[in-house]
Amino acid sequence: MKRLLYELSESWKIALAQMQANKTRSMLTALGVIIGIVAVTLMGTAITGIQSGFDKSMSIIGEDVLYVEQFPWARVPDWWNYRARKKIKTEYAETLNRMIAASPNSNLLIAVPTSNILRNVKYADSQVSNIIVLGTTVDFPLVSTVDTTEGRFYNEMEAKSGANVCLIGYDVADALFPSGSPIDKFVQINGNPFKVIGVGARQGSFLGLFSLDSIVTVPLVAFERYFSAKTDTDIRVKVKDKNQLEDAKDELTGLMRRVRALAPEKKNDFNINEQQAFKSTLDPVKNSIAIAGLFITGLSLFVGAIGIMNITFVSVKERTKEIGTRKALGARRRTILLQFLIESTALCVLGGVIGLTFSYLVCFGLGFALPSFPIQFSFGLVVISMIVSVMTGLISGFAPAWSASRLDPVTALRYE
Amino acid sequence: MTPGDTIRPPGPIVIDIENITKHYVMGEETVHALRGVTLRIHRNEYLAIMGPSGSGKSTLMNMLGCLDTPSSGRYEFNGKDVSAMDDDELAAIRNREIGFVFQTFNLLPRSTSLRNVELPLIYAGIDPVTREEMAAQALHDVGLGERMQHKPNELSGGQRQRVAIARALVNNPSIILADEPTGNLDSKTGEEIMALLETLYQAGNTIILVTHEAAIAAHARRTVFLRDGLVESDRTAALVPTESLAVP
């Protein structure tokens, strides 16, 4: 055991001396690994970035919220059957809330209606097109994340009376009010003036999903006053305990069937959607992006590994006589094997460290220049890429190290 | 110097070889390098193995040095049968029992004298502090106490061979096996190295010299002459008649 330790420390010294003696060669070989590690870690940061963007979008949907809608979120082959369904009406929310209030053991907490339509929003000379105008009640913050950077959400008074007030998303504010605060300014939605009372916090817009950044939220009463045709309505229902989502879903289905007055033999003519359904459609996409990305960048690391293997073979060949001498002096097979494994690993670790540093700088720079770019550098990534570097060194060094350890001492000593 | 005047009494048997053969297959042909050599070497001997090229002396040296195993025959080293040992067992024997001195010195070019001499001790699993003490002592013994931090390219040929001898000595081996130790040195330096080996012999070491030079072999107390893979003559404590040396 002690001997192994001495042999290891000796091998490290040799490896370092070897790198110093062949600086150019070592750097060029390490460059292959550097490029590989940079590619893999940048891909890794992008994947974690995508994941966290995805999680953020998911949190906007809310994991304890059920969505009563005409269509399911998952893709369906017979969409025409769904199109024929009756539209969801905002009044259902009131009915549902009454039913929830009537049953004390309900798994449901509250139903909130939302209605939306695409409209242009103007302020002075600037205009943003196709903005989602969302009409909802004062309870909306219960079923969705509503953070404001400035101002506030509308209060009950404004909601009930249908005041012309609105909360604008971060991007809308950015586009219409590049300088100065939008609060108390009047924007024109489809020609109707609405007073800005709040600006949403930046949510990020990864994949353009559920971002509230380009949404204008107005009281439902006001919404229905101006927009009636071609609106999309859904009812969002918050559940009491997210661990009993299935029970809540069953309960809500029952309530909705009562609302729709469906006879027992009739099929449901609505859908109850939740985050999970969405995840199960998007997860495969996200995973295949990750796998394909890692595979492609992994190839560049593989090329780097071949470089290491090649240079270790050269090193073994060059030092055949030295190997012979070491064997004559009592080096065992294991000793020689370890020595060359450590040399190849040292090169890979060197490449890994430089590559990681470079990746970190790139991430830092990107995060600075393009804050919305989905990239995230993590400690786990450092650990993983160091493990990958070491593994690369061990794997690529194994064949040459093995051949060195098997050299016949007589032949090796005679080698010139 | 006149060998024979100071023969040290032989100790117990170190190397006991009986009827060993070695053949190599080179393509279609089988080369019989050793055809049945029997040899017994005692502790405290100073032995020279001589012979022309192709006589099998290199092969015999590889056998004696446990670098290779015989095709047939028996080889006991300090009573242990080494003819059937595997690579790692042989490595252990080489490490503990044999000190090699090569014609081309075989020092590690980028390591200091001290580190070169330490090498066998690393493989023996000796701790760094003891290692350095032992290596320094060995270098001191060969007269290189002042050159411990020099690298091989900062040393003369004779000094390099002294480092190699220190490396051979450092593990206190049963035999020192020197293969043409003066082959790469001028004759004056060569004589110095031979004088060093003589000192080591007088200090109680067992030395086996492999050479084709009669003048070098003359330093030994016993000379084994090989020809065509067989022992032609084995003489103790006598001058080798120069006319019997067929140097190609």
Interface residues (C-beta under 8 A of the other chain):
Chain A: K2 R3 Y6 E7 E10 A17 A21 K321 E322 G324 T325 R326 K327 A328 L329 G330 A331 R332 R333 R334 T335 D408 P409 V410 L413
Chain B: N62 G65 L67 D68 D87 D88 A91 A92 R94 N95 R96 F100 F102 N106 L108 R110 S111 L119 P120 I122 Y123 A124 G125 I126 D127 P128 R167 N171
